[in-house]
Amino acid sequence: MKIYTKTGDKGTTALFGGTRVPKHHIRIESYGTVDELNSHIGLIRDQNINQQHKDILIEIQHSLFTVGAILATDPEKAILKSGKERLDIEKISSDDIQKLEDEMDTMNEALPPMTHFVLPGGHQTVSFCHIARCVCRRAERLATALNDIEPVESHALIYLNRLSDYLFVLARKLTQDLEADEVKWIPEKTS
């Protein structure tokens, strides 16, 4: 299998199902940002963190491939696995979303309550989480903008929203695990 196809040399690319769109199409921006997010998740997973976090992160990476496939598919040519489909693609389930919520609840039990916003940083691994969180928020913004034009499967949108929350809680938990400083943002009083 060759990596280069030469079919995109004129600024278009094919969606899953064959529909060609410009490479700057919001659908391409959406799944491209999910791909970027997946790379950042891999970077976090490659850090010296506990195995349970690594296991969850690899599950998240698999789910992000599913989200990417959903976003890369022309909605007129796909019905997700659960109906009579023309293209056979996976879907994000409520269980995938619940898993993120359960993980956040578990991590939050071990964390002190938040009293202020937190400045990103304190440790390189924590910073990687904050970068991934920001990329996830961008992916969510693009996917919701796409949804205004063409329908996007609702669980995929919810998953991106929960994932950014998960990454924030993971950053806080890793701050604790790595014994790093969590710097609170306290606005300076102006006179």
C-alpha positions in Angstrom: 0.0 0.0 0.0 1.5 3.4 -1.0 1.1 6.3 1.4 0.9 8.9 -1.4 -2.0 8.6 -3.8 -1.6 11.9 -5.8 -5.4 12.4 -5.6 -5.1 15.4 -3.3 -2.7 17.3 -5.4 -5.4 19.8 -6.5 -6.5 20.7 -3.0 -9.3 18.2 -2.5 -9.6 15.0 -0.5 -12.1 12.2 -0.3 -14.3 11.6 2.7 -15.2 8.0 3.8 -17.6 7.0 1.1 -15.9 8.8 -1.8 -17.3 12.4 -1.6 -14.6 14.9 -2.5 -14.3 18.1 -0.6 -11.7 20.9 -0.4 -8.9 20.2 2.1 -9.9 23.3 4.0 -13.5 22.1 4.5 -14.7 22.3 8.1 -15.3 18.5 8.1 -11.6 18.0 7.3 -10.6 20.6 9.9 -12.8 18.8 12.4 -11.3 15.3 12.0 -7.8 16.7 11.4 -8.1 18.3 14.9 -9.3 15.1 16.4 -6.2 13.4 14.8 -4.0 16.1 16.3 -5.7 15.5 19.7 -5.0 11.8 19.4 -1.3 12.5 18.9 -1.3 14.7 22.1 -3.0 11.9 24.0 -0.3 9.5 22.8 2.3 11.9 24.1 0.7 11.9 27.6 0.5 8.1 27.5 4.2 8.0 26.8 5.0 9.8 30.0 6.0 8.2 33.3 2.5 7.9 34.7 0.6 5.0 36.3 -0.6 2.1 34.2 -4.3 2.8 34.9 -4.0 6.2 33.4 -2.2 4.7 30.4 -4.9 2.1 29.9 -7.7 4.7 29.9 -5.7 6.9 27.5 -5.3 4.1 25.0 -9.1 3.5 25.2 -9.6 7.2 24.6 -7.3 7.0 21.5 -9.4 4.2 20.1 -12.6 6.2 20.7 -10.9 9.2 19.0 -10.4 7.1 15.9 -14.1 6.4 16.0 -14.9 10.1 16.4 -12.6 10.8 13.5 -14.3 8.2 11.3 -17.7 9.7 12.1 -16.4 13.2 11.2 -14.7 11.9 8.0 -17.9 10.3 6.7 -20.4 12.0 4.4 -23.6 11.9 6.5 -25.7 11.2 3.4 -23.7 8.0 2.9 -23.6 6.6 6.4 -25.9 5.3 9.0 -23.9 4.3 12.1 -23.9 0.7 13.3 -27.3 0.3 14.8 -29.4 0.6 11.7 -29.4 -0.3 8.0 -26.1 1.2 7.0 -24.6 1.9 3.6 -21.2 2.4 5.2 -20.2 0.3 8.1 -18.7 2.7 10.8 -18.5 2.4 14.5 -20.2 4.8 16.8 -19.6 6.4 20.2 -21.9 5.0 22.8 -23.3 6.4 26.1 -21.0 3.8 27.8 -17.9 5.5 26.3 -19.1 8.8 27.7 -20.0 7.2 31.1 -16.5 5.7 31.3 -15.0 9.2 31.1 -17.4 10.5 33.8 -16.6 7.6 36.1 -12.9 8.1 35.7 -13.3 11.8 36.5 -15.4 11.0 39.6 -12.7 8.5 40.8 -9.9 11.0 40.3 -11.9 13.8 41.9 -12.4 11.8 45.1 -8.6 12.0 45.7 -8.2 15.7 44.8 -8.7 18.7 47.0 -11.8 20.8 46.0 -11.1 23.5 43.4 -11.4 27.0 44.8 -9.8 28.9 41.9 -8.9 28.5 38.3 -5.6 26.7 37.8 -2.8 28.0 35.6 -1.5 25.4 33.2 2.0 24.0 34.0 3.9 22.8 37.0 5.3 19.8 35.4 5.9 18.8 31.7 3.4 15.9 31.8 0.7 18.2 33.3 1.4 20.7 30.6 0.9 18.0 28.0 -2.6 17.4 29.5 -3.5 21.1 29.3 -2.3 21.3 25.7 -4.4 18.2 24.9 -7.4 19.8 26.7 -7.1 22.9 24.6 -6.9 20.9 21.3 -9.9 18.9 22.5 -11.9 22.2 23.0 -10.9 23.3 19.5 -12.0 19.9 18.1 -15.3 20.3 19.9 -15.7 23.9 18.5 -15.1 22.7 15.0 -17.3 19.7 15.3 -20.2 21.8 16.6 -19.7 24.3 13.8 -19.8 21.4 11.4 -23.0 20.2 13.1 -24.6 23.6 12.3 -24.0 22.8 8.6 -24.4 19.0 8.4 -25.5 16.7 11.2 -22.9 15.1 13.4 -23.7 12.1 15.6 -24.6 13.6 19.0 -22.6 11.1 21.1 -19.4 12.1 19.3 -20.1 15.8 20.2 -20.8 14.8 23.9 -17.7 12.7 24.0 -15.5 15.6 22.9 -17.0 17.8 25.6 -16.5 15.2 28.3 -13.0 14.4 27.1 -11.8 18.0 27.6 -13.2 17.8 31.2 -11.5 14.5 31.7 -8.1 16.0 30.5 -8.5 18.8 33.0 -9.1 16.5 35.9 -6.3 14.2 34.7 -4.0 17.2 34.7 -5.0 17.9 38.3 -4.5 14.3 39.3 -1.1 14.1 37.7 -0.1 17.3 39.4 -0.9 15.5 42.7 0.7 12.2 41.6 3.9 13.9 40.4 4.0 16.1 43.5 4.0 19.2 41.3 2.7 22.6 42.3 -0.8 23.5 41.3 -0.7 27.3 40.8 -4.0 29.0 41.3 -5.0 31.9 39.2 -5.8 34.8 41.6 -6.6 38.0 39.8 -4.6 41.0 41.0 -6.7 43.7 42.5 -6.6 46.9 40.7 -7.0 50.2 42.5 
